[in-house]
Amino acid sequence: MTSRLEHPYVEETPRVGGGYPQLRGTRIPVWVILDYFRQLGSVEQVRELFPYLTCAQVQGALDYYAEHPARVDEDIARNREAWQALTGQPWPD
């Protein structure tokens, strides 16, 4: 298993994006890629939404989630809580 620090497509930078996993060199959180993948069902369709990314980057985010699901799920939970606190509404599914 690749450690978070050695992942070729994902990085965690303190004080950037809350320090949670993002695609390297971007501010796109891994959970966003995962969410779109779950909705669309293919790496190619996700990449179409982010034309500046490669399929390898999108797949890398998904691979990172497979290796570190708890870390990404923690970021999802943090965003759900923030959304609810700011809007008073449940997270849109």
N, C-alpha and C positions, 0 to 999 in steps of 0.2 A: 504494500500500500504506500502511495506517495504521501509524504507529509504535507501539511498546508503550506509550509515555507518553501517547498521545492516544486510545487505544482507549476507546470509550464504555462497554463492559461488563467490561473486564478491567483489572486493575491489578497492579503489582508493587511491594510495599512492603518496604523493607529491614527485616529482623528479624521479619517476619510471614510465616509459611509458608515460611521459608527464603529469602524474597525472590523466590520463583517466582510465576508468573502465577496469579491467583485472580479469581473473579468479584468485581467492584467492590462494596464494602460487605459482603462476606461473607468467610468463610475457606474457601470451597469452591474447591479447586484446579481449574484448567482440565482437568488430566489425569483427574480423577474424572468430570467431565461427559463427556469424550471416551470414557472406558472404558464408562460406562453407555450412551452412544449406540451404541457398537460392539456391545454386547450386545443392546440393545433395538431399535435401528434407526429410532427416530423421536424427534423433538424433544418431541412431546406425551407420549410414554411416560416420557422422562427428567423432564419437568416434573412428572408425576404423583408421582415419587419425592421431588421437592423442591417442594411446593405453594406455598411462599413465593417461588419464582422465577417469572418470566414466560417465555413461549416465546422472546421476544426476547433475554433474558439467556442462555438455553441456546444459542440459535443464535449469539449473540455469542461464546460460548466456543468453539464449533466454528469460527466464522469466524477467531477469533484463532489457533487451531491451524493452519488453512489458511495463514495469513499467516506464522506463526512456528513451524513444526513442530519445528525443532531445539531451541528453548527449552523447549517442553513435553516433548519426548522426553528432554531432559536431566533434567527433574524426575522423569519416570517411572523413568529409570535410577537416579537418586538414591534413590528410594523402594524400588526392587527391592533395591538393595544394603543399605539399612538393614534391610529385612525379613529378608533372608538373614542378616545379622550378628546380629540380635536373636533370631531363631527357629531358625537353623540349617537352615531349610527353604527350598526354592525358592519363588519368587513364585507365589501361586495364580492359575492362568489360568482 
